[in-house]
Amino acid sequence: MLPITTTTLPATTTSTTTSTTIKLVTTTTTFPMKIIPSDLDGNGCVGMDDVYMFEGYFGAGNINGDLDKDGDVDYDDFFLLSYQYDGCGE
């Protein structure tokens, strides 16, 4: 999960004739990452690194490449990878 921090200014203000004090309130909100079956390297997107990893799994019987969870690594998994490919900003 990725934390997102926001700062609200000012939460309270104390004023006197000689000085001013500002107190900041910081909140942290955590959002769950979307699970993408084709994200083999776990970086949150499907790019060329995932394609290279899948290439090593294809036909080799490595369960890590079984993206559709049907017990094998085949063209159905490749099509799922192709559909979910977003390039990771490459």
C-alpha positions as CSV (number, residue, x, y, z in Angstrom):
1,M,0.0,0.0,0.0
2,L,1.2,3.5,-0.9
3,P,0.9,6.1,1.8
4,I,-0.3,9.6,0.7
5,T,0.5,12.4,3.1
6,T,-1.5,15.7,3.0
7,T,-0.9,18.8,5.1
8,T,-3.6,21.2,6.2
9,L,-2.5,24.8,7.0
10,P,-3.2,26.2,9.5
11,A,-5.0,24.0,12.0
12,T,-4.7,26.4,14.9
13,T,-3.2,29.8,15.1
14,T,-2.1,31.5,18.3
15,S,-1.4,35.2,18.1
16,T,0.1,37.6,20.6
17,T,1.5,41.1,20.3
18,T,5.1,39.7,20.0
19,S,4.8,36.5,18.0
20,T,2.6,34.2,16.0
21,T,2.6,30.4,16.3
22,I,1.1,28.1,13.6
23,K,0.5,24.4,14.3
24,L,0.3,22.1,11.3
25,V,-1.8,18.9,11.2
26,T,-0.6,16.1,9.0
27,T,-2.8,13.2,8.0
28,T,-1.8,10.0,6.2
29,T,-4.2,8.0,4.1
30,T,-3.3,4.6,2.7
31,F,-4.9,3.2,-0.5
32,P,-4.6,-0.5,-1.4
33,M,-2.8,-1.2,-4.7
34,K,-4.9,-2.7,-7.4
35,I,-3.9,-6.3,-8.1
36,I,-3.0,-6.9,-11.7
37,P,-2.4,-10.6,-12.5
38,S,0.0,-9.8,-15.3
39,D,2.2,-7.6,-13.1
40,L,4.8,-10.3,-12.6
41,D,7.5,-8.0,-11.1
42,G,5.0,-6.4,-8.6
43,N,5.7,-2.7,-9.5
44,G,2.0,-1.8,-10.0
45,C,1.9,-1.8,-13.8
46,V,2.5,-4.2,-16.7
47,G,5.5,-3.4,-18.9
48,M,8.4,-4.9,-20.8
49,D,10.0,-6.4,-17.6
50,D,6.8,-8.4,-17.1
51,V,6.9,-9.5,-20.8
52,Y,10.5,-10.7,-20.4
53,M,9.6,-12.6,-17.2
54,F,6.6,-14.2,-18.9
55,E,8.7,-15.2,-21.8
56,G,10.8,-17.3,-19.5
57,Y,7.7,-18.9,-18.0
58,F,5.9,-19.7,-21.2
59,G,5.7,-23.4,-21.9
60,A,8.1,-24.1,-19.1
61,G,5.4,-25.2,-16.6
62,N,6.4,-22.4,-14.1
63,I,3.3,-21.6,-12.1
64,N,4.4,-17.9,-11.8
65,G,3.4,-17.4,-15.4
66,D,-0.1,-19.0,-15.0
67,L,-1.9,-15.7,-15.1
68,D,-5.4,-17.1,-15.5
69,K,-4.9,-19.8,-12.8
70,D,-5.9,-22.8,-15.0
71,G,-2.8,-24.9,-14.3
72,D,-0.6,-24.1,-17.3
73,V,1.2,-21.3,-19.0
74,D,-0.2,-21.0,-22.5
75,Y,-1.5,-18.6,-25.0
76,D,-4.5,-17.7,-22.8
77,D,-2.0,-16.3,-20.3
78,F,-0.2,-14.5,-23.1
79,F,-3.5,-12.9,-24.2
80,L,-4.2,-11.8,-20.7
81,L,-0.7,-10.2,-20.4
82,S,-1.3,-8.5,-23.8
83,Y,-4.6,-7.1,-22.7
84,Q,-3.3,-5.8,-19.4
85,Y,-0.1,-4.3,-20.9
86,D,0.1,-0.6,-20.2
87,G,3.8,0.0,-20.8
88,C,4.5,1.4,-17.3
89,G,5.1,4.8,-18.8
90,E,7.9,3.5,-21.1
